[in-house]
């Protein structure tokens, strides 16, 4: 059965190349991707202890930044999310600004409310949720 809300994004800029271009230009290239804003999230590897950076779609809820651990509806959580569960202190970059943050996974009614926020700017999240049995986490990144 095809995903009911899925719209294929332009994926010409992704992964390590996205992170590199964003960093090189302070977000001039890479901040806007498929019409939505992108931040860079740097976590500490749960096994390696190395710093790892991912380019992620984000939204806002008051002072908090919201990211979604969807991996396109894959059956497993993305590595960056597993890293945050082990080490919730992280850093985000939005354009040229770098902010230390603390991550927390939303649950229950809060997750439902935040899911409505994130699917309003990226409806594909609903399609991703249809593809997997896991509940896709919504993560709040609170500036510290």
PyMOL commands that set and color helices and strands:
alter all, ss='L'
color gray80, all
select helices_A, chain A and resi 15-25+71-73+79-86+108-121+124-131
alter helices_A, ss='H'
color red, helices_A
select strands_A, chain A and resi 32-33+36-44+51-57+59-61+64-68+89-94+97-105+138-143
alter strands_A, ss='S'
color yellow, strands_A
deselect
rebuild
show_as cartoon
